[in-house]
Amino acid sequence: MSGGNDMSAVEQALPIEFSETAALKVKTLIAEEENDALKLRVFVTGGGCSGFQYGFSFEESVNPGDMEIQKEGVTLVVDPMSLQYLVGGIVDYEEGLQGARFFVNNPNATTTCGCGASFAV
């Protein structure tokens, strides 16, 4: 076994990734709110044009069973129900012609829609 295999095992330990870009934006937004207790919650709800949609909110609380992922001194929180749809995905942030947004790059989504917030599995 090579050291490279060990590294990939460590990288795959988390079921969902939190990009550095997203973490730094969360850090900036939390600083603007002046509330270090805030965390970014990502969740999946029914609805949207493809069956499910992503949601993001800032919350202080963490519920029992929630997964917490820390990066750049901030925390991403995912509930167990949503996590099953997000395994292997990456929570990211972008600024472009359509505005600034958090989004999920989700390999489980079989179809998505133009808004990028709705998907089907």
C-alpha positions in Angstrom: 0.0 0.0 0.0 1.3 3.4 -0.9 1.0 6.6 1.1 -1.4 7.9 -1.6 -4.0 5.3 -0.8 -3.8 6.4 2.9 -4.4 10.0 1.9 -7.5 9.2 -0.2 -8.9 7.2 2.7 -8.6 10.3 4.9 -10.2 12.5 2.2 -13.1 10.2 1.9 -13.8 10.1 5.6 -16.4 12.9 5.3 -19.6 12.1 3.4 -19.9 15.7 2.2 -17.3 18.3 1.5 -17.2 21.9 2.5 -15.2 24.0 0.0 -12.7 26.5 1.2 -14.5 29.2 -0.9 -17.8 28.5 0.8 -16.1 28.3 4.3 -14.4 31.7 3.7 -17.7 33.3 2.6 -19.5 31.9 5.7 -16.7 33.3 7.8 -17.1 36.8 6.2 -20.9 36.7 6.7 -20.7 35.6 10.3 -18.2 38.4 11.0 -20.7 40.9 9.5 -23.4 39.6 11.7 -21.0 39.7 14.7 -22.3 36.4 16.0 -19.7 33.7 16.2 -22.3 31.1 17.2 -23.8 31.0 13.7 -23.4 28.0 11.5 -24.3 27.3 7.9 -27.0 24.6 7.6 -27.6 22.9 4.3 -30.7 20.8 3.9 -32.9 19.1 1.4 -36.6 19.6 1.1 -39.3 18.2 -1.2 -40.4 20.5 -4.0 -38.7 22.5 -6.8 -39.1 21.6 -10.4 -37.1 18.4 -10.2 -38.6 16.9 -6.9 -36.1 18.0 -4.3 -34.4 21.3 -3.6 -31.5 22.6 -1.5 -31.8 25.1 1.2 -29.3 27.1 3.2 -29.8 28.9 6.5 -27.7 30.4 9.2 -28.5 29.0 12.6 -27.0 29.0 16.1 -28.3 25.6 17.1 -27.1 22.1 16.3 -29.7 19.3 16.7 -29.0 15.8 17.9 -27.8 13.6 15.1 -26.6 16.6 12.9 -23.3 16.2 11.2 -20.9 19.1 11.8 -18.0 19.8 9.4 -15.5 22.5 10.4 -13.3 24.4 8.0 -11.6 27.8 8.2 -13.0 28.2 11.8 -16.6 27.9 10.7 -19.1 25.0 10.8 -21.3 23.4 8.2 -24.3 21.5 9.7 -26.3 18.8 7.9 -29.3 16.9 9.4 -29.3 13.1 8.9 -32.3 13.0 6.6 -30.7 15.6 4.2 -27.3 13.9 4.4 -28.4 10.8 2.7 -29.1 12.9 -0.5 -25.9 14.8 -0.2 -23.3 12.0 0.2 -20.3 12.6 -2.0 -21.4 16.2 -2.7 -19.6 19.5 -2.2 -21.1 22.6 -0.6 -19.6 25.5 -2.5 -20.0 29.2 -3.2 -19.9 31.2 -6.4 -20.3 34.7 -7.6 -21.2 35.2 -11.2 -23.6 36.9 -13.7 -26.6 35.4 -12.0 -25.5 36.6 -8.6 -23.8 35.1 -5.6 -25.0 31.9 -4.1 -24.2 28.8 -2.1 -24.8 25.6 -4.0 -24.3 21.9 -3.8 -22.3 20.0 -6.5 -24.1 16.7 -6.0 -23.1 13.5 -7.9 -26.3 11.8 -6.7 -28.5 14.2 -8.7 -29.7 12.4 -11.8 -31.4 15.6 -13.2 -31.2 19.2 -12.2 -32.9 22.3 -13.4 -31.7 25.6 -14.6 -31.9 27.3 -11.2 -29.4 24.9 -9.8 -31.4 24.6 -6.5 -33.6 21.7 -7.6 -32.7 18.1 -8.3 -33.9 14.5 -8.6 -32.3 11.2 -7.5 
